[in-house]
Amino acid sequence: MEKCALCGEKLEKTFLEKVVGTSVKVGSGPKSKIVWVCRKCQKENGNLLVEKVKEKVLPA
């Protein structure tokens, strides 16, 4: 089960088994990875979504 990268809540799925939310690619090259963000966090962060995910996911 996928979890939101920002809030940690379980992501819901539609009846076609698609994740309700969005995916964000963080990092570059072979160290890049894709994380999922729930719709609520997506709405709260808007245009700053990618920066917030990078702050939370990537080590400083």
Buried (B, 14 or more C-beta within 10 A) or exposed (E): EBEBBBEEEEBEEEEEEEBEBBEBEBEEEEEEEEBBBBBEBBEBBEEEBEEBBBEEBEEE
